[in-house]
Amino acid sequence: MNGKVKTARRQRIRFNIRKNVSGTATKPRLSVFRSNTDIYAQIIDDVNGVTIAAASTKDKDIKAQAGTKSEKSKLVGAAVARKAVELGVTGVIFDRGGYLYHGRVKSVADGAREGGLQF
């Protein structure tokens, strides 16, 4: 599949997800972005347009860890969950960002659940 076609397909899927998924102050959205080398997770309040917490594989403590991309993704999920729980957020809505719920995206979700988030 051509790269442009693949990206356009993911964008369409992402827009359809975002039509239905929106975060509030009480139950924000956990958004995942996956690049070839890194993965990013943000907890977003869409009503106020504010990012509450964020984590990625580029963070110093996660980058220093050895392991596969999936293992680091789990650490990202746990890190963003830890930051959110410190700020008093326990329930979130998961936004997979147009990616399949599989592999690294699933690892972020599993890490966030182990970190104390409910979704």
C-alpha positions in Angstrom: 0.0 0.0 0.0 1.3 3.4 -0.9 2.4 5.6 2.0 0.1 8.5 1.0 -2.9 6.2 0.7 -2.1 4.6 4.1 -1.8 8.0 5.8 -5.0 9.3 4.2 -6.9 6.1 5.3 -5.6 6.6 8.9 -6.7 10.2 8.8 -10.3 9.3 7.7 -10.5 6.7 10.5 -9.1 9.2 13.0 -11.6 11.8 12.0 -14.5 9.3 12.4 -13.2 8.4 15.8 -12.9 12.0 16.9 -16.6 12.7 15.8 -17.6 10.3 18.6 -14.8 10.6 21.2 -14.4 13.8 23.1 -12.8 14.4 26.5 -14.2 16.5 29.3 -12.6 17.9 32.5 -14.0 14.9 34.5 -13.2 12.3 31.9 -10.5 13.5 29.5 -9.3 11.8 26.4 -6.1 9.6 26.3 -4.7 10.2 22.8 -2.0 8.1 21.2 0.3 9.0 18.4 2.7 6.4 17.0 5.7 7.2 14.8 8.1 4.7 13.4 10.5 5.1 16.2 8.6 6.7 19.1 5.2 6.7 20.7 3.4 9.7 22.4 0.5 9.7 24.8 -1.5 12.8 26.0 -4.4 13.2 28.3 -6.5 16.0 26.8 -9.5 18.0 28.1 -11.2 18.9 24.8 -13.8 21.3 26.3 -11.1 23.7 27.5 -8.5 22.7 24.9 -5.9 21.8 27.5 -3.3 19.0 27.7 -3.4 17.7 31.2 -0.5 15.2 31.1 1.8 13.8 28.4 4.5 11.2 28.1 6.6 9.8 25.3 9.5 7.5 24.6 11.6 10.6 24.2 11.4 11.3 28.0 14.8 10.8 29.7 13.7 8.1 32.1 12.0 6.0 29.4 14.7 6.5 26.8 17.3 5.2 29.2 15.4 1.9 29.6 16.5 -1.0 27.4 13.8 -3.1 25.7 11.6 -3.4 22.6 9.3 -0.6 21.4 6.3 -2.4 22.9 7.9 -2.6 26.3 8.8 1.1 26.1 5.2 1.8 25.0 4.0 0.1 28.2 6.3 2.4 30.2 4.8 5.4 28.4 1.3 4.3 29.4 2.3 3.9 33.0 4.1 7.3 33.0 1.1 9.2 31.7 -1.2 7.3 34.1 1.1 8.2 37.0 1.0 11.9 36.0 -2.7 11.9 35.6 -3.4 10.2 38.9 -1.2 12.8 40.7 -3.4 15.5 39.1 -6.6 13.7 40.3 -7.7 12.1 37.0 -8.7 8.5 37.2 -11.2 7.9 34.4 -10.3 8.5 30.7 -11.6 7.8 27.2 -9.1 6.0 25.0 -8.5 7.5 21.6 -6.4 5.1 19.5 -5.8 7.8 16.9 -6.8 5.7 13.8 -4.3 2.9 14.6 -5.4 -0.7 15.2 -5.8 -1.6 18.9 -2.8 -3.9 18.6 0.9 -4.0 19.4 2.3 -0.7 20.7 -1.1 1.0 21.0 -2.4 -1.8 23.1 0.8 -1.7 25.2 0.1 2.0 26.0 -3.4 1.1 27.1 -2.2 -1.8 29.2 0.4 0.3 30.9 -2.1 3.1 31.6 -4.5 0.6 33.1 -1.8 -0.8 35.4 -0.9 2.8 36.3 -4.4 3.3 37.7 -6.5 4.7 34.9 -10.0 3.4 34.2 -11.4 3.1 30.6 
